Amino acid sequence: MAERVPVVVGVGMTPFAANREDCTVRDLAVEAVLDCVRDAGLETLAAVQHGLTSYESDHFNRQMTLGAILHDTLGLNPTPNVRVEGGGATGALALRTAWAYLQSGLCDSMLVYGCETNGKRISAQTANQLFALSADVDWEMMVGGTYTAFYAAMMRAHMEKYGTQREHFAHVAVRNRRNAANNPIAQKPMDITVADVLNARPIAEPYTLLDCSLLSDGAAAMLLATREWAAQHSPRYAERPVVAFTGTGCGTDTMRLGDRYPHLTNFAGKRAAAQQAYRMAGISDPLAEIDVAELYDSYSGVEIQAVEDLGFVGEGEGGAAVVAGTFDHGGQLPVNPSGGLLGRGAPVGATGIAQAVEVVQQLWGAVNPARQVADARRGLTDTHAGIGSICVVNIFERQD
């Protein structure tokens, strides 16, 4: 079914912000979708055959059945719609779902849009309580378990086993926030130093405040279709390079971190997802064959774990590779040119889609020249839920 490999017809995104006081979650979805429609050169959504809504939390958004409401708000009735939810992996799972729908022949075009309002409309304390509900409520939340503590425990195990240093992942926090300065829709670009990260307020040892990603309001959208549909309906399809969605993988792991003992340093589900996606896309040497990557830096150390699990470097070698500049702009494989979750922001349901938007625009050569990766032809996104309980790797490729 190679002829049905989806292509990207258009992308759209709102600015990410700590608090979009000027709008509701409905407005955010409309803003991103209208941006996507304009990008595709469409006049209306009339030809779109299917909608897919991506959001994590009814609580953050203060609305049940939000998918149906947004589908209606966008004027997509009576076309079908489906809502996808998978914690932090929600947006990437939504794209993976669209890939499957298009490959199956169930539809020829699908609008994937994700949104979340998990910024300052609620307190950080309440946000942490809601995120804790995504853990195992019976065995973790009620005894005080939080995701920050779980991630910190994993990083401590990584440090003890491989000699990874706090300075290694502080470099990630510095670089990604610096990258965000070249992204006009990023939430919080910062010019900071490794010392600033190390001396910031402690959160959960070894992580400080500046090692932690942002809570954000925002939305992102992507229109995927078959080549035939794109050529027939999108004036812009013929004007820029074809970018195809060539690989997708999904892997899982135990919900409770303790059940992985003593293997706590890395994400087994991410390794499985990457291998699936690489086989599908025909990749055997990811460091050499991928040109740009958006990785899920929910905490700075997670990027170090990810570059290992994705096979860019060997297990335990991520810290040294980060400090050596392997993943900096101009390095062998630029990572998180958007600023990542640390600098761009992380409205959960939109995050995986926003990563893909950045990668696709990089492949089109359509981003700010200061962050454009030269001659980028293949890009990867890495997203996960919980502490790697659900992991998704998606691959996009320029084909011209």
RAJO-V600815 format. One record per helix or strand of 3 or more residues. SS is the DSSP state (H for helix, E for strand). FROM is the first residue (numbers start at 1). TO is the last residue. If there is no record, write none. Layout:
ss=SS from=FROM to=TO
ss=SS from=FROM to=TO
//
This chain:
ss=H from=2 to=4
ss=E from=7 to=13
ss=H from=25 to=40
ss=E from=50 to=54
ss=H from=58 to=61
ss=H from=66 to=73
ss=E from=80 to=84
ss=H from=87 to=104
ss=E from=109 to=117
ss=H from=124 to=132
ss=H from=141 to=143
ss=H from=147 to=162
ss=H from=166 to=180
ss=H from=194 to=198
ss=E from=202 to=204
ss=H from=209 to=211
ss=E from=217 to=225
ss=H from=227 to=233
ss=H from=237 to=239
ss=E from=242 to=252
ss=H from=257 to=260
ss=H from=268 to=281
ss=H from=286 to=289
ss=E from=292 to=294
ss=H from=300 to=309
ss=H from=318 to=323
ss=H from=340 to=343
ss=H from=348 to=364
ss=E from=378 to=385
ss=E from=390 to=399
//
